């Protein structure tokens, strides 16, 4: 009874009143200091990314030719360059080849890279040395890699056909057959992209705590179940980065295709990137080349937006 009276007599707890004091404004010196550190990055982006994109858009709306470099005059043609590009039969072929080249490269690069990353995670003897050797294709200049692979895939004196000839296989026209050239180019690009995928995914796997696997093994989650319920959710953000960066990089691949096939035979390996290059620097139709480049820029921006959405979603989860 006394305890109840004491409890009822106790004063009610005071509620915290919202502060009526105005927020302190940041000191002007601190405000300027923040912009001082951010300004170089903003300036770099505007000069080396913003200006070229704006100039490319303007060029795609002009009849920009070699004479423009001397006269400084580029007649305004509006969307004529886009109409010429979209109505060209090569555009459809280039779009299909770009999609096949990108999907084929990304899927196999990621699959093989993830398998190698899981393999190297076991830390067996010489694993570090083998991982360093795996980086060699990524460190070689693309033109040098294309020259070596062109010799390997040559129909007459290529090393690959020479090896297959030991088993009685006739020489295969890897780079001169319209039905095989794109497959050969995709294979070379996969070889070049595997080191990047393996390195980034291996770094992501190293960040997964071993305690999670030990705790899961007590519940019988080993092997594939451990990968699906522990490894994959833990590296999901890394996977999104690898895929999006791989797509953006693959969309603009020019060196390998030009070095191996030049976009042929019969445009069978012609992509939007190589077609833009040929229009700009072979035919000197800079306006049409800029129009094709803008298509690639829009596609890259879409994938970047997807990456930002997936990354923010992963952070929220």
Secondary structure, DSSP 8 states (H G I E B T S, - for coil): -HHHHHHHHS----------S------HHHHHHHHHHHHHHHHHHIIIIIHHHHHHHHHHTB---TTHHHH----B-TTHHHHHHHTSHHHHHHHHHHHHHHHHHHHHHHHHHHHHHHHHTT--TTHHHHHHHHTHHHHS-HHHHHHHHHHHT-TTT-HHHHHHHTTT-----TTT-TTTHHHHHHHHHHHHHHHHHHHHHHHHHHTS-HHHHHHHHHTT--THHHIIIIIHHHTHHHHHHHHHHHHHHHHT--HHHHHHTTT-STTTT--HHHHHHHHHHTS--HHHHHHHHHHHHHHHHHHHHHHHHHHHHHHH-
